[in-house]
Amino acid sequence: MAAHAVPAFAQRGGAPDYDWQIGPVIRGRNYSVNMPDHPIADGRGWYFDFPGPRASDGHVHYITRATGPLGGARGIRFRYRIDARPGVRFVPQETPDLPGTVSLYLQAAGDDWRGRGRSEFSRWYSPNETMFELSPGVHEHTVMFDDNWISVMGSNRQRNPREFDQMLDNAGTVGLTFGSRMFRGHGVFATQPARFTLLDFSVF
């Protein structure tokens, strides 16, 4: 489907892709409001439709899958397509004046989501320059693990290289976050019908 075409948003009989979860789900609450639990399998990838056109209609925050230790890996490459009409806006629900973004995310196994004590370095987000504005079309990005990833409490790999390496050795979750440059994973909605299709996601 061309990026400028009117998207066909009727379900095509696809089944949920249970390897990936739409969330995050923290203590029984799913923060991706009015979203299904899983994206829909579509050939070699999966897709979801952005909620909208208002924040009250819902917003997508994280899409993740389980992983094993990543200590021997060098980075992540991902490729995706966004189908939407010209003029669509991807709006961060907490910072609606900023552009909506997608970025990468890593989480240690067993993280308690509190961001304190032992979990201060359990969640990491890709560097600021690898937060990509959402727009129609096909996009491909590569982010290396020796780049300056950012921890959940605002530190980074340059200041805490040992903690980042420990997280890689104990990785449990990997995926994408949707938000803004101020709040990476705090949710995005679209002002017109829009579909996000993940075409490839490779840890190498």
N, C-alpha and C positions, 0 to 999 in steps of 0.2 A: 504494500500500500504506500503510495507516495505521501510524504510528510504533509503536503498541503491539501490532501484529499479529506473529505468528510469522513471521520472514522466510522467504522461499522462496529458498534458497541454491543450488539446482541451476542449473547453467549453462543459459542460455536460447538457446544457439546463437550468442551474440554473438562478434564478432571482436575481437582486440586493437586498442586505440586507439593506433596507433604514433606519433601526435603527442606522446603523453605517455609518460614513462618513470618506472618505480618504481625508486628507488635510495636514495642516490646510488651510482654506480659510480665507484670511485676506484682507479686503477691495477689494473683488472681485477677488483676485489672489489665485489660488490653488498652494501651494508650493510643492505638490507631483507631480512632472513633469511627464507627459505622463502616468498618472494613471487614472483609472475610478473614478467616484465620490463616488462609494460605492463598498465594497467587494461583493462577490457572495455567496448567501445562499447555505449551503451544509449540509443537514440533520439538526442536532441540532446546528451547528456552521456556520462559513463562511470561505472563503478563498480568497486569491489574489495571483497572480504570480508576483514575483519580476521582475522589469525591468532589462535590461542589454543586452549585457555584458559590456557596457561602460556607464559612467556617462551621456554622451550625449543621451543615450537611455531612460533616466528617472531615478527617484528615489522615494522611498516611505518614507514619513516623519512621519505623525500622522495618527492613526485610532481611532476615538472617537465616543462616543454616548452621548446623553443627559442623565442627571441624576437629581434626586431631592436632597434635603438636606441629608447630610451623617453624621450629628452630632451624631447619635446613633450607627453608624457602627464601627466595630473594624479593618477591613482590606479588602484586595482584594486577591482572589485566582484566578490564571489563568493557563490554560493548553492549549498547542498548539503542533502542529506537523509541522516539516519542511521536505518536500520531495525534495531530490536533489541527484545528483550523488556524489560519493566521489571526493574530491578535489575542490568542489565549494568554492569560496570565497564570503563572504558578505562584501561589500566594502562601507565604509562611503564616500559619494561623496566629502566632504570637507576635510577629513583627511584619505586619502586612505591607509596610512601605518598602520593604527590601525584596530583592529577587529570591525566588525559591531555588534551593540548591540540592544536589545529591553528592554524597561523599562516602568514603569507606570507613569501616568500623571493625574493631577487633576486641574480643572479650575473653578473659581467662575463664577456664572451667571452674565452676563453683562460686562465681562472684555473687555477692549478696546484694548488689545494687546500692549499697549505702555510701560508697565513695569515701569511707573513713577507715582508718587503721590499715589492716592488711589489704583492703579492697581499694585503697587510694590509687593503686597502679594496675587495677584489673581491667579497666576499659580504656581504649585508645582510639583516637580519631585521626584520620589522615590529615596531613599538613594543610594550613590555611590556603596555600596556593593550589591545592588539589580539591577544593570545594568547587563544583562545577554547576553553573547556572542551568536550570532546566529550560529547554527550548525544543521545538519540533525538529525532527530529523534524526539521523543516525550519528552516534557519538562513540568514540573509543578512547579509553584512558588507561594509562599504566602508572601505578604508584609503587615505589620501591620501599622495602622495609628499612633501608638505611637512610631514608628521608627523615625529616624531623617530625615524627608523629607526636600528637598531643594527648596527654592523659586527661582523665575525666575531671580532675581538680586543677587543671591548667598548667601543669608542668609539661616537659617535652622530652623527647629522646636524647637530645644533646645534654640536658642536665641530669637525666636518669637513664643512662644506657643499660645499666645492669637490670633495672626493673623492667625495661621494655623487653630485653632478651628473655627474662624470666617469664614474662607474659607469653611471648612466642612459644617458649618451651612447654607452656601449660595451656595453650590456646584451646578454647572450647566452642567459640562462636565467631563467625565472620559474616560480613554482609554490607548492606547499604543503609545510610540514614538520609532522611529528607527533612529539610528545615531551612535555615538561613545562615548567613555568616556570623550572626550573633548566637543562634541557638540551633546547632547542627541537626539534632534529631527530634525537634519539637513539632514537626508536622507541617504538611503542605496540602492545599486543595487547589483545584483549578476552576477558573471562571467560566470555562466552556468544556464540553466533553473532550477528554484527553486520555490516551492510553500509553502506559509505559510497558515496553516489551524488553526483557533481558535476553539478549542474543548470545552472550558468552560471558562466563565468569571463571577465570582461571588463576589459580595460585601456582606460581612457578618457582 
